[in-house]
Amino acid sequence: MVLFGFAGFLAGLHFAPARELFSLSEVTGGLWGGVFLQLVVSFPSGRLRPGLDRALVVAGYLIFTVASVPAMFFADQDDLGCKDCPTNVLLIHRNHDLAAIALGFQTLLYAALWIVVLVRLVGRWRNAEPLERLQLTPVYVCGMVAFLLVTVGTAGVGGAVWWVAFSATALLPLAFLAGLLRSHVARLDAELLARLDDLRASRARLVEAGDTERRRLERNLHDGAQARLVGVLLLVGHTRRKVDADPTDREVPELLDRAFEELRTSLAELRELAAGIHPSVLTDQGLEPALRSLADRCPVPVTLAADAGEARLPAPVETAAYFVVAEALANVAKYAQASEATIAVQRINGRVTVEVSDDGIGGADAAQGSGLRGLSDRVAALDGTLSVDSPAGGGTRLHVDIPVGA
């Protein structure tokens, strides 16, 4: 862009009264056309692709400068389209016919280059992605219209065409800006649509996970505590009939002991079930004691390093962190074949990070397991991220990052 401005200054020397400056402008003033072509062809990266693009730009620099020289050997002011201009220093002999032929050849070169560039740019535009087309369209349209007007101007149609061509050329920076802005807005829209699709999928998975969890709770209650309580009810009924028939029956204390044990087991199962829904230690004491409880119950030795600050984390964050660790430790116990695991929690710069790592066999994939995928959705609902690094044979490292404010 800066070089384009300086090249435009050289073209402006066309209006200089000195014949040397005027002649310099007639030769070097065409550099702006070469720079202009390079800007258009190299957009949006600013780098020319090897091959045809570079050849076109090199041809443009040559045509926009050297192609004007032959005409200047024979052209006077009238031939050059400016009666008040000084005589150019390259004039050897005034010959209107030779000057017309040279100018016509120059126009032919301009037209041929314009056609080749047009075909090239149209091909690139058609092969581009829709998002890239939004960038290319304003720049290509502005560039090719200005190039066409310059080509028409060299044919001697009239001075007005040149002014229109210069005006179209001056719009190139605005076309650049329009292309970049359209691309930026379109990319923002595309990202929003992608996030919307992710949110819809996440919401569907959360609903499915909720239904699955409710079915699990119903099955556990039916097969566990409910079945035991029904057994206790039958046992108590049988004991009562025994007492009614013979209060001194020695089997009654034994039956009451069995009923007591069944009730205690049922209570333990209900507590365990309730802990799976939401552990009371997390509510009452906070994240670190709850994680320590998980670590103590894990069959694999676990080291806990928690530094979440003195103030408690928001309840949704504590819950998400707890269940992330619970799921991770469950996977360690079932699949990892690990000899040890580590839990690290840290709160810094308004974010909390939770990391669970082990020295197991690795190979875990968050996309394959419904448990980790559900946790990823839970974390995403808090604007957090969950990642799993689990190379085969290199252990597993689960990392969660959640914003919690200052």
C-alpha positions, 0 to 999 in steps of 0.5 A: 500500500505504501509503495502504491502511494509512492508509485502514484506520486510518480504518475502525478509527475505527468503534470510537471512543467519540466520535460525531464520529470514529464518523461520520467512520469510517462515511463515510471508512472506505470509502476502504480499499475504493477503494484496495483495488480500485485495487491489484487492478485496476492489478496488476502495473504499478501503473498504471491503463489508460485507459478502463474500469479508471479508471472502475471505480476512480473508481466504487469510491471513490464507492460505498465512501464516498458510498453509505453516507451516505443510510443514515446520515440514518435509521439508528440503532445497530441499523441500522448493526449495532453496538448499543454505537456512538455516534449518528452526527452525520448522523442526521436522523430514525430510520426503519428502513424508509428506513434498510433501503432505503438500505442495500439500495441500497448493497449493490446498488451493491456487487454491481453493481460486483463483477460488473463488476469480476469480468467485467473481471478475468476477461477480462484474465486470459483474454487474458494470457500464461501467464506473466502469469497466474501473477502475476494469479491469486493477486491476483485471487482474493484481491481478488474473494473479499474484495470479495464478502465485503464485499458480503455483509457490507453486506447485514447477514448478520452481523458474522462475515462482516466479520471474514472479509472483513478477514482476506481483505483482509489477505492482499492483500500476501501475494497480491502477493508470491506473484504476483510470486514465481511470475512470477519463478520462471516467468520463470527457468524460461522463460529456462532452457528458452530457453537449453537450446534454444539450447544444443541448437541450438548443439551441433547446429551445432557437430557439423555444423560439425565434420563439414563441417570434416572433409570439407573437410580430407579434400577438401583432402588428397585434391585437394592434398597427397595428389595431389602426393605421388602424382605425386612417387611416380610421378615418382620411379619413372620416374626410377629406371627411367631410372637403371636403364636408363641412369645417364648419362641427362641427363633424370634431374637434371631429373626429380629437380628436379621431384620436389624442387619437388613435395615442397616445394609439398606441404610448404607445403600441409600447413603451411598446412592445419595452420595452418588446424587450429591455427596453431603460432604461436598455440601457441608465441608467443601471440595477438598474434603469431598475429594479426599473422601474420593481418594480414600475410597479409590483402590489405587493409591491417590495423592491429593494436592488442592489449593482452591483458596480460603473462600469456597468455590461456587456450588456449580463449580464444586459439583462439576469438579467433584464429579470430574474427579469421581469419574476419572478415578472410577476409570483409573480403577476400572481400566487404567491398570495404574499403580498410582494417581494424582489429583491437583486442584488450583485456583489462580487468576479467576480460574480453577483447574482440576487435573487427574493423572495416572501412570496407567496404560493410557488410550482413553478417549473422551469422545468414546466414553459417555461418562467423560462426554457428559462431564465435558458437557457439564463443564462446558455449561460453566464456560469451561473446557475439558481435555484428555491427554492419554497416549498409549502406554503413557498414562492418562491426564485429564485437565479441566479449566473453569472460570470462577471470577476474581 
